[in-house]
Amino acid sequence: MSSRRDHAVSQPSEVSSAEDLETAAILAKADRDCDAGLGLRGQDAATFLRRVLDDARARVALAKRD
């Protein structure tokens, strides 16, 4: 059994705003970061994923301020 995810991040067929485009880019980066951490287990995995989530949240907040 493979631990690799085989799903694709859904991309909207039409982006309605620059904010939507930025959010989509942030989510795509977070997805790639998560893929990079798939070999981690236990506390290392939890810590890594928390950092990915915190980074994505910070980037979304920053994009909304601009």
N, C-alpha and C positions, 0 to 999 in steps of 0.2 A: 504494500500500500504506500503510495506516495504522499508526502506531506505537502507537496507543492499545490497551490491553489490553481485551478484551471478556469476560473471565471475572469471575465474582462470587466473593467470599470465601464459602466454604461456612459456613453457620450450623448448628450442631447443633440438632436438633429439641427436644432436652431438655438443659438445662444442669444438671450434677449438683452444682455447688458455686459459691460466690461466687468462688473462685479461677479456675474455668473461665470464668465470666462476665467477670472482669477480664482474663484472658488473651485472650479473644475480642475485647474492646474494644481492647486494645493492638494486636492483629494487624490489626483493621479500620483503626485510625489509621495504622499503618505502611503499609497498602495504599493509603490515601488520600494519604499523603505521597509514596509512590513514584509514584503517578499524577501528582502535582504536578510531579515532576522529570523527566517523560518527555521534555521538550524538551532536556534536557542531553545532552552527548556527551563522550566521552573522559574525561580526568581529572576534569573538573567532575562528570560523572555518577558516577564511582567514589567521589569524595569525598562527594557528596550521599547516595548509597546507604549508604555506611559510617556516616554520621551517623544515618540513619534506623534502621539495624540496631542501632547502639550505644544509641540512645534506647529502642528497643523492648526490648532486653536489660535495660537499667537499670530500666525500668518493670516488667518481669516480676519481676526480683530484688526490687524494692521491694515489690511486691504480695505476694510470697511471705513477706516478713519480717513483714508486718502480720497 
